[in-house]
Amino acid sequence: MVSEVKIKKHEQLCRELREAKVIGIVDFYKLPGAQMQSIRKGLRDIAKIKLYGKKIIIKSLEKVKNEKKGIEKILLQKEEDEAKQAKIPALIYSEVDSFELQKRINCEKSSIFAKGGDIATENIIVPKGDTKLPPGPAISDLKGLKIKAAIQGPKIVIMEDKTLVEAGEEIDGKIAEMLMKLEIKPMKITLTLKNCYEGGVIYDSSLLTIDLEKYRNEISGIYNQAFNLAYNIDYPVPAVVECKIGEATQQARNLAIEANIVSPDTIGQIMSNLNSKALGVCSVLPKEVIGDAKIEEQQAAPAKKDECEQEKPSEEEEKKSEEDAAAGLGALFG
């Protein structure tokens, strides 16, 4: 017979699954208790983490699958998906979107000591400088790992930086022991978000982990390509029309200047051109012909900037353009 406690847990879990906007499966496997509590504390403003038994999670997901289509697939159970399974599953609830949740989880990393057999996620470097190791057998152990060290007073000093393990390599037991003595914690751990359910869609970790800078650059590049295409085919959308009008205005002004058509926009440049021609004539005439006449050199009227001419944007404008890039694509071909 099922105990009353388990029934209440099942009902509570079903209620949580129904109410949450975003539901994720995280893995507590090999996550020390202290780090787990630290991560929970760091995420408490945007997420709640609940640890339940695997069987009750499966049963609760089945219970609410008619209300949230496909949610039962969030916890992978098939043998062929073993690599993607959560060995110690827990549920994470959040009101922020799945991508923001993954981003925040990635920020909540803790440093721990390495163990023999661990794989280095980045280069492990023993830095130059003082250590807390007293003179003794440790100096031989350091030299055995090809770390240049010397005894200076009551302690051992590392003479130069030394890369012990390259990223992706396995950490040897002796190296792990030495790193612990040197109080170097090279391993970064955080929660592993296996899957996330939001709005009827399940996102796995490979989709949620994106390079935001690369994504922004790609969107910006696509926008520029789309704009260039629209501009070259005279596609009449606001962004293109504005530049086309600016270009036509500049061409009309240049034509009016060449034809000596006087208007408030052209008079300055026309007079400057005439003055330059007069100076040219004067330069080839004999001095006795010119007499006391003086023609002063005038500064050419500044040409109006083409409205499409791009100036170097400020940091604030550059940031705004990144945010508006995706919206601009819709404006071009929407």
C-alpha positions in Angstrom: 0.0 0.0 0.0 1.3 3.5 -0.9 2.0 5.6 2.1 0.2 8.9 2.7 3.5 10.8 2.6 4.2 9.5 -1.0 0.7 10.4 -2.1 1.1 13.9 -0.8 4.5 14.2 -2.5 3.0 13.0 -5.8 0.1 15.5 -5.5 2.5 18.3 -4.7 4.8 17.5 -7.6 1.8 17.4 -10.0 0.7 20.8 -8.8 4.2 22.2 -9.3 4.4 20.8 -12.8 1.1 22.3 -13.7 1.9 25.8 -12.4 5.5 26.3 -13.6 6.2 28.2 -16.8 9.5 26.5 -17.4 10.4 23.0 -16.1 13.9 21.5 -16.4 15.6 18.3 -15.4 19.0 18.8 -13.8 21.5 16.2 -12.7 22.9 16.1 -9.2 25.4 13.4 -10.0 28.9 14.0 -8.6 27.8 17.4 -7.2 29.0 17.8 -3.6 26.5 19.0 -1.1 28.3 22.3 -0.4 28.4 23.3 -4.1 24.7 22.2 -4.5 23.6 24.5 -1.7 25.7 27.3 -3.1 24.2 26.9 -6.6 20.7 26.8 -5.1 21.3 30.0 -3.3 22.7 31.7 -6.4 19.6 30.7 -8.4 16.9 31.4 -5.8 15.8 34.7 -7.3 14.8 33.0 -10.6 14.4 29.3 -10.0 13.4 26.6 -7.5 15.1 23.2 -7.4 13.3 20.2 -6.0 14.8 16.8 -5.5 12.4 13.9 -5.8 12.9 10.2 -6.5 13.0 9.1 -10.1 9.9 6.9 -9.9 7.7 9.7 -8.4 9.0 12.1 -11.1 8.0 9.7 -13.9 4.6 9.0 -12.3 3.9 12.7 -12.0 5.0 13.5 -15.5 2.6 10.9 -16.8 -0.2 12.3 -14.7 0.1 15.8 -16.2 1.0 14.9 -19.8 -2.6 15.5 -21.0 -2.4 19.1 -19.7 1.1 19.8 -20.9 1.6 17.9 -24.2 4.9 16.0 -24.4 6.1 16.8 -20.9 6.7 13.1 -20.1 9.6 13.1 -22.6 11.6 15.6 -20.5 13.1 12.8 -18.4 14.8 10.4 -20.9 14.4 6.7 -19.9 15.4 4.7 -23.0 18.6 2.7 -22.9 19.9 4.3 -26.1 19.6 7.7 -24.4 21.7 6.6 -21.4 24.4 9.2 -22.1 21.8 12.0 -21.9 20.0 10.6 -18.9 20.2 12.3 -15.5 21.7 9.8 -13.0 20.3 11.7 -10.0 17.5 13.8 -11.5 16.0 16.8 -9.9 13.4 19.3 -11.1 14.0 23.0 -11.6 11.2 25.5 -12.0 11.5 29.0 -13.3 9.6 31.9 -14.7 12.4 33.1 -17.0 12.8 31.5 -20.5 14.9 28.4 -21.0 17.9 30.2 -22.6 18.1 32.7 -19.8 17.9 29.9 -17.2 20.8 28.0 -18.9 22.8 31.2 -18.9 22.3 31.8 -15.2 23.1 28.2 -14.4 26.4 28.5 -16.3 27.3 31.5 -14.2 26.9 29.5 -11.0 30.1 27.6 -11.1 32.1 26.3 -8.2 35.7 25.4 -8.0 36.8 22.1 -6.5 40.0 20.0 -6.2 40.8 17.6 -9.0 40.9 13.9 -8.6 42.9 11.3 -10.5 41.2 10.4 -13.7 39.3 13.7 -14.1 39.4 15.4 -17.5 40.8 19.0 -17.5 38.2 21.4 -18.9 40.9 24.1 -19.4 44.7 24.3 -19.1 45.8 23.7 -15.5 48.7 26.1 -14.6 50.8 26.3 -11.5 51.5 30.0 -11.1 54.9 31.5 -10.2 55.1 32.7 -6.6 55.2 31.7 -3.0 53.5 28.5 -1.7 52.5 27.4 1.8 54.6 24.3 1.5 57.5 24.1 4.0 60.9 22.8 2.9 61.0 19.1 2.7 59.9 16.2 0.4 57.6 18.5 -1.4 60.5 20.1 -3.3 61.4 16.8 -4.8 57.7 16.1 -5.7 57.6 19.4 -7.5 60.7 18.8 -9.5 59.4 15.3 -10.3 56.6 17.1 -12.1 59.1 19.4 -13.8 58.0 22.4 -11.8 60.9 24.8 -11.1 60.9 25.4 -7.4 63.4 26.6 -4.8 63.5 27.0 -1.0 63.5 30.6 0.1 63.4 31.0 3.9 60.7 29.0 5.6 58.8 28.1 2.4 59.0 26.8 -1.1 58.7 29.2 -4.0 57.6 28.4 -7.6 60.2 30.1 -9.9 58.0 30.2 -13.1 54.6 29.3 -14.4 54.1 25.7 -15.4 51.3 24.1 -17.4 50.7 20.7 -15.8 47.7 19.5 -17.8 46.4 20.7 -21.2 42.6 21.1 -21.6 41.0 17.8 -22.5 43.7 15.6 -21.0 43.3 13.3 -18.1 44.6 14.4 -14.7 47.2 12.0 -13.2 46.8 11.0 -9.5 50.2 12.5 -8.6 49.3 15.8 -10.2 45.9 15.9 -8.5 47.6 15.3 -5.1 50.2 18.1 -5.8 47.4 20.5 -6.8 45.6 19.8 -3.6 48.8 20.6 -1.6 49.2 23.8 -3.5 45.5 24.6 -2.8 44.7 24.9 -6.5 41.1 24.0 -7.4 41.2 23.6 -11.2 37.8 21.9 -11.7 34.7 23.9 -12.4 31.4 22.3 -11.7 27.8 23.4 -12.0 24.4 22.0 -12.5 23.9 20.0 -15.7 20.6 21.0 -17.3 19.6 18.0 -19.3 16.3 19.1 -20.8 13.9 22.0 -20.5 10.2 22.1 -21.2 8.6 25.4 -22.2 5.4 26.1 -24.1 5.1 22.5 -25.4 8.7 22.4 -26.6 11.5 20.4 -25.1 15.0 21.9 -25.5 18.1 19.8 -24.8 21.3 21.1 -23.5 22.9 21.3 -26.9 20.3 23.8 -28.0 20.4 25.9 -24.9 24.1 26.4 -24.8 24.7 29.1 -27.4 27.5 31.6 -28.0 25.6 34.9 -27.6 28.3 37.0 -29.2 28.5 34.7 -32.2 24.7 34.8 -32.5 24.6 38.6 -32.4 27.3 38.8 -35.1 25.4 36.4 -37.3 22.1 38.3 -36.9 23.9 41.6 -37.7 25.5 40.0 -40.8 22.2 38.7 -42.0 20.6 42.1 -41.6 23.4 43.8 -43.5 23.1 41.3 -46.4 19.3 41.7 -46.4 19.7 45.5 -46.5 22.2 45.4 -49.3 19.9 43.2 -51.4 16.9 45.4 -50.7 18.9 48.5 -51.6 20.3 47.1 -54.9 16.8 46.0 -56.1 15.1 49.2 -54.9 12.8 47.4 -52.5 10.6 50.1 -51.1 10.8 49.7 -47.3 11.5 52.6 -44.9 15.1 51.8 -44.3 15.9 51.6 -48.1 13.6 54.5 -49.1 15.3 56.9 -46.6 18.7 56.1 -48.1 17.5 56.2 -51.7 16.0 59.7 -51.1 19.2 60.9 -49.6 21.2 59.6 -52.5 18.8 61.1 -55.1 18.9 64.5 -53.2 22.7 64.5 -53.4 22.7 63.6 -57.1 20.2 66.3 -57.8 22.3 68.9 -55.9 25.4 67.9 -57.8 23.6 68.2 -61.1 22.3 71.6 -60.2 25.8 72.8 -59.3 27.2 71.5 -62.6 24.4 73.3 -64.5 24.8 76.5 -62.4 21.2 76.4 -61.2 21.1 78.8 -58.3 19.2 77.8 -55.2 19.8 78.2 -51.4 21.4 74.7 -51.4 23.7 75.3 -54.4 24.7 79.0 -54.3 27.6 78.6 -51.9 29.2 75.8 -54.0 28.6 77.6 -57.3 30.3 80.8 -56.1 33.2 78.7 -54.7 33.6 77.0 -58.1 33.5 80.4 -60.0 36.0 81.8 -57.6 38.3 78.9 -58.2 38.1 79.4 -61.9 38.8 83.1 -61.5 41.9 82.2 -59.5 43.0 79.8 -62.3 42.6 82.5 -64.9 44.5 85.1 -62.8 47.4 82.7 -62.3 48.2 82.6 -66.0 47.6 86.3 -66.8 50.5 88.8 -66.8 50.7 91.0 -63.7 50.2 94.2 -65.7 46.8 92.9 -66.9 45.6 92.1 -63.4 46.7 95.4 -62.0 45.5 96.1 -58.5 42.6 93.6 -58.7 42.5 91.1 -55.9 40.6 87.8 -55.9 40.6 86.2 -52.6 40.7 82.4 -52.3 37.5 81.1 -50.7 37.0 78.0 -48.8 34.7 75.5 -50.6 31.3 75.1 -49.1 31.2 71.8 -47.3 29.3 69.1 -49.2 26.2 67.8 -47.5 26.6 64.3 -46.1 24.8 61.5 -47.9 22.1 60.5 -45.5 23.2 56.9 -46.0 26.8 57.7 -45.2 27.6 55.6 -42.1 29.5 57.3 -39.3 31.3 55.4 -36.6 28.7 54.6 -34.0 29.1 55.3 -30.4 29.1 52.4 -27.9 25.5 53.2 -27.0 24.4 53.3 -30.6 26.3 50.1 -31.4 24.6 48.3 -28.5 21.2 49.5 -29.7 21.9 48.4 -33.3 22.6 44.9 -32.0 19.3 44.8 -30.2 17.4 46.1 -33.2 19.1 43.9 -35.8 16.6 41.1 -35.7 13.7 43.5 -35.7 15.3 45.2 -38.8 15.1 42.0 -40.8 11.3 42.0 -40.4 11.2 45.6 -41.4 13.0 44.9 -44.6 11.0 41.9 -45.8 8.1 41.7 -43.4 
